[in-house]
Amino acid sequence: MPTSTPASRAVAPQQTHPCVRCGRAVSLDESLCEFCNPLGLSQPATSQAHGTVFVGIVAAVVLLALLGRLALSGVGPFHGDVAGVTPSATGLAVALTVRNDGSKEGSTTCRITDATRAGTGPAAVVLTPHVPAGQSLTFSTNVEQFGTTVLPLAVLCHSP
């Protein structure tokens, strides 16, 4: 008489992730494998690991903000004036005079607009060359936003 064997059940593989120290596969409820933690000491909690990373990110952001503040302190404020406007082949050649009233050399962005439209309408944003501390610099830039007909332009330069 033939013997029947019970149907074998397929066992689902256990979900794993790498050991935090060596990379061997460990179950999801552990952090270290048996080789990296041979005494079975208590494992670091997930919240502890994530909290440490969070504190590190916050500290890095604060450090970068302080370094940025130190790097930019003393630069500006900047004041800009339109020194001249002439037509060019592709738009208008605008001469700008920018003054740096700060104690450090720096550059800034200036927004050029149509003076008759009170800051509305098309605008050109240009980056100035480095302006020495306490001095003015006149430079020319070509803008295409206003066409080739000369018109009164206004400029506003931003401090960092």
C-alpha positions, 0 to 999 in steps of 0.5 A: 500500500502506498504511503502518503506524505503530508504536503510540504508547506512553502516557508516564506523567507524571513525579511532581513536587512544588513548588519550596521557594522559588517553588512551580514543579513540580520532579522528586522528586529536586530541591528547587529549580527551574532559575529559583531555582537557575540555576547548578545548585548542589548541592541541600539533602539531605532529611535536612538539611531534616528535621533542621533542622525537628526541631531547631527543634521540639525548641528550641521545646518546650524554650523553652515548658517553660522559660517554663512553669516560670518562669510557675508558679514560686512558685505553691503548694503549696495546702492545702484544707479543707471549711468546710461542706456544705449541701444544695441544689436540685441537689446539695450546696453545699460551702464550701472554704477553700484556702490558697496557701503560695507566693510568687505568686498562683494558682489550682488544682484541688481534688478533692472526695470522700466522706470515708468512702470513702477517696478512692474512688467519685464525685469532683468536681473544681473550679477555685478562684478566684485565691488571693493568695500566703500567704493563704487564700480561702473560696468555695462551689461546687455539686456534684451527684456525691454527691446531696442528702443531707449527708455528710462530704466530703474535699478534696485540692488539687493544686499546679501 
